[in-house]
Amino acid sequence: MNLVNMEKYKNSLFGNIKNKLSDWLELDAGETIPSQEIFRFLHSIKGTAGTLQLCGLMAITEQLLEGIDEDSEKVWNRTELRNFLFELIEHIYEYEHFDEVEIKAKPVRDSQAPLIQIIDDDISMLILLKDLLEDMGWMVITNADPVKATNQYFEMQPDCLILDIQLPAMDGFQILQEIHLHNEKYFIPKIMISIQNDKHTRIKAFKMGADDFIGKPIDFDEFIVKMERHIQRKKIFDQSVLIDELTQVYNRRFLEDTLPRYFNDYKRSGLHFSISIIDLDHFKRVNDRYGHSVGDFVLVEFARFIKNNIRSSDLICRHGGEEFVIIFPNTSNDEAKHKLTKLIKDFSAKKINQNGHTFRLHFLRGFFRLKMKILRPRRHWRKPTLLYMKRNAQVAEGLKAYN
């Protein structure tokens, strides 16, 4: 199956290898490279070369890996490196295409698309997997630095983590351990990838908390099927704990978990968003006059109405009772106000029929600021807490900016 433009990634891989070799072969007298760095370099080439079906390059790196010890304290000077890597250098310079292919920017995707994180110090593999997954319509974040990547994981809370075992400074098993210690309450599928595909490594990965293990070279067809399965499992889990049972919209917990992602996106890329708190007016009278079963029906109808009349990228959550929160990504104050005004008008005209009773309702739009402006993020905000609106006083409590 032609899932990706293979030639593009082959060019990228050869370009990266050539750049690294050029750096090493231009070392000044007295400068050296440790064996561990050379081992990781060859190790990453082997995994990507196998994935891209570059059998000749993979065979060369396998042979070179047999001649170097990862744990050796040996350092290599320029002459030693040139002699040791001569066959690899010769193979690279026989390849016709050295320029790295320009990676075009991906379009902005639906904020409801799954967010995948990839941690691998092999840049060519990162680019390859990122493009492959983004072609599936998923959002992807990547990082080659294991320490920064771990912080990014806790900050972004991705829907799936793809993690290589062989990393500098902090290996994949250490990252799994760190995640397990500080992030047990979230279910996020974790997939280990590695050129080390032996039984001992796989068992260790599963014991450390991995949900799956994929050996390099990676088979794209199998990889995509497994990814789809893990994303589906994540979706089913989220629906069981993050969906309001009555109204079938997201619940308060989901709102608490999701808001930080919007704020982080804003800090990183400047993508603004607006938040509104909406509240069914005089809802208590409905319960008192017609009973709670009718009140529940009203809440269900109201949530369905909102879902059917906002964009797929907009987000509605039930905060509690008759209070709901709507997040409008990439939306200005005026645009959100206009949309809410229309929603209020259309819903107020809607007749509700239940148990022989016919009536109309309308809802209030609540805003964080007392001057009735929709909440917009500010750059000095670090993270949000939850929000809600006291209907009578129209004072938002909970979502506050703090330094």
C-alpha positions as CSV (number, residue, x, y, z in Angstrom):
1,M,0.0,0.0,0.0
2,N,1.4,3.4,-1.0
3,L,0.7,5.2,2.3
4,V,3.5,7.8,1.9
5,N,5.8,9.1,-0.7
6,M,8.7,6.8,0.1
7,E,11.2,8.6,-2.0
8,K,10.7,11.8,0.0
9,Y,11.6,10.1,3.2
10,K,14.6,8.3,1.6
11,N,15.9,11.6,0.5
12,S,15.4,13.1,4.0
13,L,17.2,10.1,5.6
14,F,20.2,10.3,3.3
15,G,20.3,14.1,3.7
16,N,20.4,13.8,7.5
17,I,23.1,11.1,7.4
18,K,25.2,13.1,5.0
19,N,25.0,16.2,7.3
20,K,26.1,14.2,10.4
21,L,29.0,12.6,8.5
22,S,30.1,16.0,7.2
23,D,30.1,17.3,10.8
24,W,32.2,14.4,12.0
25,L,34.7,14.4,9.1
26,E,35.3,18.1,9.6
27,L,36.4,17.7,13.2
28,D,39.5,19.7,14.2
29,A,42.6,17.9,15.4
30,G,42.1,16.7,18.9
31,E,38.3,16.7,18.8
32,T,36.7,13.3,19.4
33,I,33.3,11.6,19.3
34,P,32.3,9.1,22.0
35,S,31.3,5.5,21.0
36,Q,27.8,6.0,22.5
37,E,27.0,8.8,20.1
38,I,28.2,6.7,17.1
39,F,26.2,3.7,18.3
40,R,23.0,5.7,18.6
41,F,23.6,7.2,15.2
42,L,24.0,3.8,13.5
43,H,21.1,2.4,15.6
44,S,18.6,5.0,14.4
45,I,19.8,4.6,10.7
46,K,19.2,0.9,10.9
47,G,15.6,1.3,12.2
48,T,14.6,3.9,9.6
49,A,16.4,2.1,6.8
50,G,14.5,-1.1,7.5
51,T,11.2,0.8,7.6
52,L,12.0,2.4,4.3
53,Q,13.1,-0.9,2.8
54,L,16.7,0.3,2.1
55,C,18.2,-3.1,2.5
56,G,21.7,-2.1,1.4
57,L,21.9,0.7,4.0
58,M,20.4,-1.5,6.7
59,A,22.9,-4.3,6.0
60,I,25.8,-1.8,6.2
61,T,24.6,-0.4,9.6
62,E,24.1,-3.9,11.0
63,Q,27.7,-4.8,10.1
64,L,29.0,-1.5,11.6
65,L,27.0,-2.0,14.8
66,E,28.8,-5.4,15.3
67,G,32.1,-3.5,15.4
68,I,31.1,-1.0,18.1
69,D,30.2,-1.4,21.8
70,E,27.4,0.9,23.1
71,D,28.9,0.9,26.6
72,S,32.5,1.4,25.5
73,E,34.4,4.4,26.9
74,K,36.3,4.7,23.6
75,V,36.4,8.0,21.8
76,W,37.0,8.4,18.0
77,N,39.0,11.0,16.2
78,R,38.4,12.1,12.6
79,T,40.7,9.6,11.0
80,E,39.4,6.6,13.0
81,L,35.8,7.6,12.2
82,R,36.5,8.0,8.5
83,N,38.1,4.5,8.3
84,F,35.4,2.9,10.4
85,L,32.5,4.5,8.5
86,F,34.1,4.3,5.1
87,E,31.6,1.8,3.6
88,L,28.7,3.9,4.9
89,I,30.3,7.1,3.5
90,E,30.8,5.4,0.2
91,H,27.2,4.2,0.1
92,I,25.8,7.6,1.0
93,Y,27.7,9.5,-1.6
94,E,26.6,7.0,-4.3
95,Y,23.1,8.0,-3.6
96,E,21.9,10.7,-6.0
97,H,19.6,12.8,-3.9
98,F,21.0,14.6,-0.9
99,D,18.8,17.6,-0.4
100,E,16.2,17.3,2.3
101,V,12.8,17.5,1.0
102,E,10.8,20.5,2.1
103,I,8.2,19.5,4.6
104,K,5.1,21.5,3.9
105,A,3.0,22.9,6.7
106,K,-0.1,20.8,7.5
107,P,-3.5,22.5,7.5
108,V,-5.1,23.3,10.9
109,R,-7.0,20.3,12.0
110,D,-10.3,19.8,13.9
111,S,-9.5,20.3,17.6
112,Q,-11.5,17.1,18.2
113,A,-9.0,15.0,16.2
114,P,-6.9,12.6,18.3
115,L,-3.6,14.1,19.5
116,I,-0.6,11.7,19.0
117,Q,2.8,12.3,20.6
118,I,5.9,10.7,19.2
119,I,9.2,10.6,21.1
120,D,12.2,9.5,19.0
121,D,15.7,10.9,18.5
122,D,15.7,9.7,14.9
123,I,14.6,12.8,13.1
124,S,13.9,11.0,9.8
125,M,11.6,8.5,11.6
126,L,9.9,11.4,13.4
127,I,9.1,13.1,10.1
128,L,8.0,9.9,8.5
129,L,5.6,8.9,11.3
130,K,4.3,12.4,11.7
131,D,3.3,12.7,8.1
132,L,1.8,9.2,8.0
133,L,-0.4,9.9,11.0
134,E,-1.3,13.5,9.9
135,D,-2.5,12.0,6.6
136,M,-5.0,10.0,8.8
137,G,-6.4,13.3,10.0
138,W,-4.8,13.1,13.4
139,M,-2.8,15.9,15.2
140,V,0.8,15.0,15.9
141,I,3.4,16.5,18.2
142,T,7.0,15.3,18.1
143,N,10.1,15.7,20.2
144,A,13.6,14.2,20.0
145,D,14.6,15.4,23.5
146,P,13.4,12.9,26.1
147,V,13.3,15.3,29.0
148,K,11.5,18.0,27.1
149,A,9.2,15.4,25.6
150,T,8.2,14.1,29.0
151,N,7.3,17.6,30.1
152,Q,5.3,18.0,26.9
153,Y,3.5,14.8,27.7
154,F,2.2,16.0,31.1
155,E,1.4,19.4,29.6
156,M,-0.5,18.2,26.5
157,Q,-2.1,14.9,27.7
158,P,-2.1,13.3,24.3
159,D,-4.5,10.6,23.2
160,C,-1.7,8.2,22.3
161,L,2.0,8.1,23.0
162,I,4.5,6.5,20.6
163,L,7.9,6.1,22.3
164,D,11.2,4.7,21.1
165,I,13.3,2.8,23.7
166,Q,16.7,3.9,22.5
167,L,17.0,7.6,23.5
168,P,19.9,9.8,24.7
169,A,20.1,10.8,28.4
170,M,16.8,9.1,29.3
171,D,15.6,5.9,27.7
172,G,12.0,4.9,26.9
173,F,11.7,2.7,29.9
174,Q,12.7,5.6,32.2
175,I,10.0,7.8,30.5
176,L,7.4,5.1,31.1
177,Q,8.3,4.9,34.7
178,E,8.1,8.7,35.1
179,I,4.7,8.7,33.5
180,H,3.5,5.9,35.6
181,L,4.5,7.6,38.9
182,H,2.8,10.9,38.1
183,N,0.0,10.1,35.6
184,E,-1.8,7.0,36.8
185,K,-5.4,8.4,36.7
186,Y,-5.4,9.0,32.9
187,F,-5.7,6.3,30.3
188,I,-3.4,7.1,27.4
189,P,-2.3,4.2,25.2
190,K,1.5,3.9,25.1
191,I,3.2,2.2,22.2
192,M,6.9,1.3,22.4
193,I,8.9,1.1,19.2
194,S,12.4,-0.3,18.9
195,I,14.9,-2.1,16.7
196,Q,15.4,-4.3,19.7
197,N,12.5,-6.7,19.1
198,D,13.6,-9.7,21.3
199,K,11.3,-11.4,23.9
200,H,13.1,-9.9,26.9
201,T,12.7,-6.3,25.6
202,R,9.0,-6.8,24.8
203,I,8.2,-8.3,28.1
204,K,10.0,-5.5,29.9
205,A,8.1,-2.9,27.9
206,F,4.8,-4.4,28.9
207,K,5.8,-4.7,32.6
208,M,6.8,-1.0,32.6
209,G,3.3,0.0,31.4
210,A,3.4,-0.2,27.6
211,D,0.1,-1.1,25.9
212,D,1.7,-2.3,22.7
213,F,5.1,-3.0,21.1
214,I,6.1,-2.5,17.5
215,G,9.5,-3.5,16.3
216,K,11.5,-1.7,13.7
217,P,11.5,-1.9,10.7
218,I,7.9,-0.7,11.0
219,D,5.3,-2.3,8.7
220,F,3.0,0.7,7.8
221,D,-0.2,-1.4,7.3
222,E,0.1,-3.1,10.7
223,F,1.1,0.2,12.3
224,I,-1.9,2.1,11.1
225,V,-4.3,-0.7,12.0
226,K,-2.9,-0.8,15.6
227,M,-3.1,2.9,15.9
228,E,-6.7,3.0,14.8
229,R,-7.5,0.3,17.4
230,H,-5.8,2.1,20.2
231,I,-7.5,5.4,19.3
232,Q,-10.8,3.6,19.3
233,R,-10.1,2.1,22.7
234,K,-9.2,5.6,24.0
235,K,-12.4,7.0,22.6
236,I,-14.5,4.3,24.3
237,F,-12.8,4.8,27.6
238,D,-13.3,8.6,27.4
239,Q,-16.9,8.2,26.6
240,S,-17.4,6.0,29.6
241,V,-15.9,8.5,32.1
242,L,-15.9,11.9,30.3
243,I,-19.5,12.0,28.8
244,D,-22.4,13.2,30.8
245,E,-24.7,10.2,31.2
246,L,-28.0,12.2,30.7
247,T,-27.2,14.7,28.0
248,Q,-24.5,12.8,26.2
249,V,-22.2,15.9,25.9
250,Y,-18.9,16.2,27.6
251,N,-18.9,16.4,31.4
252,R,-17.1,18.6,34.0
253,R,-14.1,16.4,34.2
254,F,-13.5,16.5,30.5
255,L,-13.7,20.3,30.6
256,E,-11.1,20.4,33.4
257,D,-8.8,18.1,31.4
258,T,-9.3,19.9,28.1
259,L,-9.0,23.6,28.9
260,P,-5.3,23.4,29.5
261,R,-4.8,22.1,26.0
262,Y,-6.5,25.2,24.5
263,F,-4.4,27.5,26.7
264,N,-1.2,25.7,25.8
265,D,-2.1,25.9,22.1
266,Y,-2.7,29.6,22.5
267,K,0.6,30.2,24.2
268,R,2.4,28.1,21.6
269,S,0.8,29.2,18.4
270,G,-1.4,32.2,19.3
271,L,-4.6,30.4,18.3
272,H,-7.3,32.3,20.3
273,F,-10.6,30.9,21.5
274,S,-13.7,32.1,23.3
275,I,-15.6,30.5,26.2
276,S,-19.2,31.1,27.2
277,I,-21.2,29.9,30.1
278,I,-24.9,29.3,29.2
279,D,-27.7,28.7,31.7
280,L,-31.3,27.6,31.2
281,D,-33.5,30.4,32.5
282,H,-36.1,29.5,35.2
283,F,-35.2,25.8,34.9
284,K,-36.2,25.2,38.5
285,R,-39.8,26.1,37.7
286,V,-39.9,23.4,35.1
287,N,-38.8,20.8,37.7
288,D,-41.2,22.1,40.3
289,R,-44.2,22.4,38.0
290,Y,-43.8,19.4,35.6
291,G,-41.5,17.0,37.5
292,H,-37.9,16.0,37.2
293,S,-38.5,13.6,34.3
294,V,-39.7,16.6,32.2
295,G,-36.7,18.6,33.4
296,D,-34.4,15.8,32.3
297,F,-36.1,15.7,28.9
298,V,-35.5,19.5,28.6
299,L,-31.8,19.1,29.4
300,V,-31.5,16.4,26.8
301,E,-33.3,18.4,24.1
302,F,-31.3,21.5,25.0
303,A,-27.9,19.7,24.7
304,R,-29.0,18.1,21.4
305,F,-30.1,21.5,20.1
306,I,-26.7,23.1,20.9
307,K,-24.7,20.2,19.5
308,N,-26.7,20.3,16.2
309,N,-26.2,24.1,15.8
310,I,-22.5,24.6,16.6
311,R,-19.5,23.7,14.5
312,S,-17.9,20.3,14.8
313,S,-14.8,22.0,16.2
314,D,-16.8,23.8,18.9
315,L,-17.1,22.0,22.3
316,I,-20.1,21.8,24.6
317,C,-19.7,20.5,28.2
318,R,-22.3,20.1,30.9
319,H,-20.8,21.8,34.0
320,G,-23.7,20.8,36.3
321,G,-27.4,21.1,36.7
322,E,-28.7,23.4,33.9
323,E,-25.3,25.0,33.3
324,F,-23.3,24.3,30.2
325,V,-20.0,25.6,28.8
326,I,-19.2,26.2,25.2
327,I,-15.7,26.6,23.8
328,F,-15.4,28.3,20.4
329,P,-11.9,27.6,19.0
330,N,-10.4,30.2,16.7
331,T,-13.3,32.6,17.3
332,S,-13.4,36.3,18.2
333,N,-15.6,37.9,20.9
334,D,-17.9,39.4,18.3
335,E,-18.2,36.1,16.3
336,A,-19.1,34.2,19.5
337,K,-21.6,36.8,20.6
338,H,-23.3,36.7,17.2
339,K,-23.5,32.9,17.3
340,L,-24.9,32.8,20.9
341,T,-27.5,35.5,20.1
342,K,-28.7,33.4,17.2
343,L,-28.8,30.2,19.4
344,I,-30.8,32.0,22.0
345,K,-33.3,33.3,19.4
346,D,-33.7,29.9,17.7
347,F,-34.0,28.0,21.0
348,S,-36.6,30.4,22.4
349,A,-38.8,29.8,19.4
350,K,-38.6,26.1,19.9
351,K,-41.7,24.4,21.4
352,I,-41.1,21.7,23.9
353,N,-43.7,18.9,24.1
354,Q,-43.5,16.4,26.9
355,N,-46.0,14.4,28.9
356,G,-48.9,16.5,27.5
357,H,-47.2,19.8,28.4
358,T,-46.1,22.4,25.8
359,F,-43.9,25.3,26.7
360,R,-40.9,27.4,25.6
361,L,-37.6,28.1,27.3
362,H,-34.7,30.4,26.7
363,F,-31.2,30.5,28.1
364,L,-28.9,33.2,29.4
365,R,-25.4,33.6,28.1
366,G,-22.9,34.2,30.8
367,F,-19.5,35.7,30.4
368,F,-16.5,35.8,32.6
369,R,-16.1,39.6,32.7
370,L,-18.8,41.7,34.3
371,K,-19.0,43.9,31.3
372,M,-20.5,40.9,29.4
373,K,-17.5,40.1,27.3
374,I,-16.8,36.5,26.3
375,L,-13.7,35.1,28.0
376,R,-10.5,35.3,25.9
377,P,-7.2,34.0,27.0
378,R,-4.4,36.3,28.1
379,R,-0.7,35.5,27.5
380,H,0.2,35.8,31.2
381,W,-2.3,33.1,32.2
382,R,-0.6,29.9,33.2
383,K,-3.5,27.6,33.5
384,P,-7.3,27.7,33.9
385,T,-9.4,26.3,36.7
386,L,-13.1,25.5,36.2
387,L,-15.7,28.1,35.6
388,Y,-19.4,28.6,36.1
389,M,-21.9,31.5,36.2
390,K,-24.2,32.5,39.0
391,R,-27.3,33.2,36.9
392,N,-28.9,36.0,38.9
393,A,-25.8,38.0,39.6
394,Q,-24.1,37.1,36.3
395,V,-20.8,36.7,38.1
396,A,-18.4,34.0,36.8
397,E,-16.7,32.0,39.5
398,G,-14.0,29.5,39.0
399,L,-12.2,30.3,35.8
400,K,-9.7,32.9,37.0
401,A,-6.4,34.1,35.7
402,Y,-3.7,33.8,38.2
403,N,0.0,34.5,38.0
